[in-house]
Amino acid sequence: MLSYNDIVQEISRLTMQERVQLLRVIADTLEGNDVPPSRKHNILEFEGIAARLADDEDPQDHVRRLRDEWDERP
C-alpha cells in the first residue's frame, strides 16, 4: 500500500489534466458520490428496475415481499 508521501510524490508526476481529473474524483468521494464524473449511464440500463412499483402495491408491502424473497434464497 502506498503511503501518503508516496502518493504526493506520484501526483507530482501527473500532467495538469490528470491532476484536475484526480481532484474531481476526490471531490466526488467527499460528496459521497462514488461514481466517477466520466461514468454516465444509459437510460436503458434501468429497464425493469422497480417495474412493480408502477402498480398499486403498498410500498411497505413491496419491501416486505422483497425481504421475504431474499430470505427464501439458498
ABEGO torsion letter per residue (X at the ends): XBBAAAAAAAAAABBAAAAAAAAAAAAAAAAGBABBAABBBBAAAABGBGAAAABABBAAAAAAAAAAAAAABX
